[in-house]
Amino acid sequence: MKNEFLFRKSLLVHAISLAVCALSATDALAESFNNSLLVGNSAEMDWSNKSLVMTPGAYDLDVYVNNVWRGKFNVIVGSNAANSLEIKKDDIAQLDIQELDDVLKSQHEDIVDINTLLHGGKSNLKPGELRLDLEVPQAFVKTQSRNWVAPEKWDEGINGAYTNYNLNYYNFHGLQKGYTNSDNIYLSLSSGLNLFGWHLIDNSSWMRYSTLNKSYWINTTRYIEKPIAAIGAVLRAGRAYTASDYFDTVRFQGVTLRKSRQMLPDSERVYMPVITGIATGTSVVSIYQDGHIIHQQTVPAGPFAIRDLMPTGSRSDLSVEVKNSGGSIERFVVPFSSIPDMLRPGTSDYQINLGKVDIRGVDDNTGFMQASYSRGLNNYLTASAGTTLSNHYQSVILGSAVSIPYIGSLSGSLEEAQYSLPGDSRTHGEKYSISWSKYFPTQTNISLASYYYRTQDYASFSDFVQMRSNVQTYGYNTSTINSKQAFSANINQTLPNGFGRLSLSAYWRDYWKNRQTSKQYNFTWSNTWKSVNYSVSLRRSEVSQSYYDYETNYEGNMVSALRSSGKTENNLYFTVTVPMTIFGSGGSVSSHASVQNGKYSSSDVSVSGNAKDVDYSLMLSHDREGNSRSADLYTSWKNDYTSLNSGLTMAREYRQASLGASGNLLAWRGGVLMSPESGRNFVILEAPGVENATVNGSTSTRTNSKGIALVTSATAYRQNNFHLDQDGTQSSDVDLLGNMLNIAPYEGSITYLKYKTDTRKLFTLDVQDAQGDQLPFGAFVYDNKKQELGFVAQGSQIFIKSDTMPDTITVNISKGKKKQMCTITHPTEHGINTCR
């Protein structure tokens, strides 16, 4: 630009003038030297400059916000006494400075004064580096999330079709009376067709049972799906299951719009509190958890907000230390405890379902609308609401999740449901739910303790559809057993070093009118001694059920009587696993034993390991019931195309065998690819001519004979790096020109990456000049079109890359200023070639 030319010219004039004046300058004059005259590292020195030396005009400057480069922007340096700095209004969003709506609304020009954007911060122009530093209070700066890829860089992929398959054959043959022979086949297919960013997805299965002499083809879901980056959501239409975190899942035909949390940055997908405060000067903020530092950041003076913390696995409260530039230290505690309902402050989630019921085996197609929404209001509170609306059923749910210092995280909800069945009056009921999660300093972790209570007339939407179908089919409602309340809890306790870990889980549920009650408790202690793992588990289950029976009373009349029956089981399990080397590779020996109600029940011992690409296990077991003994052999083999498995069990009473295959088939414009792995986010890697190369060091994913590899499980909306390593054991003339590529695919997409390769053949020639001497080392070699082919190596050998052997080769054997060339006619690899 013209202004930049004038500026650089003024630098030269000032530099010459300064050099002349410096001969008689005093120390005091040297202190006022202006570093804008210097370019490079010298400009970073503190010369105590008092004025800005830069010709007014427009310049392309590197702009940094709190020392983070935001890009190169066109900045206008003003001609007024204050030397104002202005930037285009359209470029402001790229600076990632927040809460500028009021400022931008008040600006009616296309150019904005930069100082009005800094929330009281300051700017520092470094003319010698063409750099502008902006210092903004950290709370107003948008943090770039780690591992984040902007939506503009997401790849929708190419057209193609795929299917993930799982095929199993099972044969049972009885060797004694009382056993029925059977042959069963099961095939499941999860398939997709991708066209222009739309995905048609189908999940179906086929089953054949020899005992019934019938086969069945069942479609579970079939729908069209489209990720919409602009609103961070996924649109789905067809037969699917409702998407909701608060209502029972129902299969239906219709439309779903749900927010895709996968599209969010990592810092917004999971709950972590936002750390806020005010720095009195440039300060260092350190965040500790369990006494260990997990995050440290330098912030400028003013309010700060750290929004990009990620979970560490611990659920202890966070200790924050703010060390100000003056030496003063401020400390405070931020409570942290998380449950699934918690959202980060300022983030939200929603799901909308609209359609008609399509439950298999239920003759009811009731239309309905279902929606739910939740939002993180602050560090401590998340609010949620939802509704289900149908002609004869309506429900509303309100809930919240709160993090309370020293108590933990609590979530609760209240749902009110109203409905009317055919021929019945309107009924209503409520459901109350509460959950609690807490991590104690004693390393006691209550991961989730939950309880719900339902009034007798409460019915979820799926309950209502079932009852309505029963009334229409049978004339009355056969669903008379209603769940009343349920409780579940999971507690984990880490013991002192060397003593292992304890875990306790509990669950119980009962039903209205004492129809049924079930309770289950599981207590486990596990530990490791050297490399040996062992555990002891105790499980107790109680089931009781009430029913009506008929009996004769004292008057001789038949009357109904409520009776109950129950069953209690106490089981004790022992497990030990010893790792060892088997046939030169890793393996293990394991043993299990169980005791039921104080009596020996069963035991087994097994050996498992792998040999090259084959995994295997051999188990010998004994069961007290029937004094049954059996031997079980299982093997699996994963090759480049599919994963195969087989099993054989021999017992005195029966023999059973199984065969299976699983993997993926994908069709695209380049043909059909196969993989032993199933997945949904596919990346096709093509490196023409590079065969048997590994992807990211994994021997299970290699390029085929055409140089193509299929990756089946890329991470959606994140940068996936693919590093290609050529097989050094095979000779190849193909050179890989750059072995690293990356891509951020859409969920469910088929994306394509192509590596640059040189597929020309390599020819090696022994050469000499006309006098029989060696040619100069490093001399370049050309073909008759003056295209460079290679060079002369040590020992007067020429290595050239070409599709075919050229008819003539020219070698540049110039020495000094004397230009000299020689030519080889009809070169050959089977003799000495003379260059004349």
Phi, psi and omega in degrees: 000158184296318181296323179293323179296315179297321181296312181295325178295321178294327177300317181295316180298313180296323181296318179295316180297319181294320180298321179291315182292333184295338181296332182240013184286147174267172179297324181296322178293325181297330182291338181263015179297137185264118185284358177290349178279350184256147177239135180106200184297333181299330181291345181279350180287151181273103180256010178054047180288145184251342183224159180268122179254094180202124181298129179304144180152191182259135181224148172271109185245147169281120185254128179243134175247114185052046176069014175250123183292128180252350179135180177257123185234152175276112184245136180261120176270122185284164181258003181282175184296329181278356182049060183296154178240130183231150182225154179295141182298326182290341183269351188296322182301330182285350177281346179059039173259129188266168175056053179248009185301314181295321180295315183290327179293329181279350181264122181254358178262163178280349180246135184236138176292124185299324184297339178282353183260356195264003179051044179088001178281197183219163179241153180218109181268128177248091186301321183297336180253359186050050184230141177235120177260128176246127178252117185234138174310132191300333181296338183260009181253128179284123182276132176282120184292143176296141179066019183270139175237127182297145181304331180297339182262000177290145184251121179289338177093188182247173177283147179175175179222150182210163171212133170264124185241151175216109184245128179225136174241133183229130180234130177236132181227118179281138178256354177226166179295149180098353179252138181255128178287148180205151172230119182235142177232136179226130178228124175243140181231126172243103193241162179207150174233117182254122179223117172053042177087355176261145183237120171264119187241135181225131176238112185222165178212152177233134182227143176226126180243122183290329181294331178263349183053039181222158173230152184227140171243119185237129173260124181272307178217150175206116186206164174257138183227143180218113173288136181241100185294328185300327180245005178063040186222171177235129178258132183225138179220131180140207179266117183205187176254146180299145177255112179199141176269357189235343181244159176298146179284135180228134173282136184207169172247122182169212187236139176232134171236117182228146176290135179264106179288343175295331181286343184284156171300155181305325183290346181251351183280328182240154184283130166209143181291156173268127181269118182238157178178188179229125177265130180281345177198190175300119190229158175252120179259120178244135182241128183242148173217127185057032178082359181248140179285131181245348180198140176216137184208139175269131182234149176282175179298144179116184180292146177229156178212116180261110188253354190253025175295145177240148181300146178256352186106330176277155179236026176284161176296158182261134175256128184247134178235123179248111181258107183281161185297333179282356180102346179288147182235130176248134180232141175205165184246136175246115181295143179218121171200133191236143169230163185305333183283346185284138176237154177294150179304132178087353179260160183216169178212146179206156174216139177228127177235134180219121180171207180230150185296140178217064181270129181296131179086000180243123183271070180204130180236047181301134175278149183201165171228136181224134181214149176212152182212140176219152182210138174278111185278321176201194181299336191250343191225131171236130181248149181214155178206154179198164180208151171234125184235129175212172183301318185242015180211131175220140175215150177227137178233136175234137182207169177203157174231134185225141176254118185247127180307133176069355179251322180117200180254133178236141172226144180213156179210154176230126179240130176249124181238135175232138183202164175220130177268158180305128179077010182234159179281171183288136183236150177220156179202168183230156173228128179245132181228146176212143179224152181219141179218136183202140174245123184263154178302339179282011183065026172270124186241110171267095188292323176191121172241120186228152180213140171224153177227130180240132175292162190298328183262006178290143175214131172288172182295323178292323174299316181299316180298319179295315179295319181297320178294321179296318179296317182289330183273313186256348182090355178205165182272117180268352180273088185255352181264109181250131177295134182261309182203157180209148179222140176215149180207147175228122182234131178234137181228119175275127181271167177306157185309126179095353183252359172089212188214143177247144175219142180224129174233142181221145180208133171212151180212140172226168188237160179296151180062024178055031183294322183200144176220133177226138179224144178212134179230141179222124180237128184227137170240126181231150182203169178227131174240111189057246180252007182266127178257136179212155182206157176229130181233141175236124181232134178234132178230137180230129178227126175229145183219137178256148180206161179262135177231169180248141179212166179264126180278186186291344178268000180085012179263148177279124180227157178273145180225138179278121179239165179221152176221152181207166180215135179235134179231136173241121183238137177238128184239138175239136180221137175218137180229127181241113177286147179199169178265126180235123181054037176080006179225169184294143178198186180202158173241128182233154177217140179229148175214147181223147178235129181241124180051042175083003181236147177304136183244304183201164176203159177204160173223137185221155175235131179222153180181196178214149176227108186057245184263008184249126171261144184215159172208142178232126184231136171246127185225159178221137179236128183296325180293114182078005182049048185273135175238141181213156174236132185234128177239128180229135177224151175219144183224123180248115178251194183288348189241327184204170176242123183247148176215155179213152180216146178217126178236128179242129176221168180294330185265338186203170174220132178225147181221152180215150175225145181210156176214142179211159180158206185218142171241133181225128178251132178214184186297340181266002180126210182241133179243151179233149178213145176284351182258144174265157179180186180222338178254099190260143173229123177264121179253126180236123175231090187309125176087349182266104184258143174066026176277142180271151179255121180054034176076004181269120180288348180278348178235109183228159174284146180273193184296340178265003180081026183244135175233149180243120173258125189260347187226061174286160179270120183292141174063018176231155179287121177254122179261135180236113182254122183258125178245120179289149180284112183286350181276349181247134178284135181208142177273354185277131176254135178268115184267080185095116186250017180232124174226159180217160181201151175241097187275155169290156175295133178079011185268165171243107183252165188222133176229137180236126177274149175277129179226155174252105185265007178294152181282153178258125177245138179242123184238138169267127187227160174210163179273184185297335179269001180086010179267164180286151177280156181299136179295133177088359180296138182278150184240137184230159172266187184288351175260012179063027173271132182292131182250330184174212184206169176270124181262188179297150180075017179058042174255142178249128174250120181234150177246121182200154178294321176223163179291123181293156177288324179224149179229133178248134181242132179274103182250030181299146176231123181062227182273355181274114181275128184213135179233151171226159188232139173252124180259134182050063181296154180217150177272358186248049179162182180267130180259135180258129180262114186247000000 
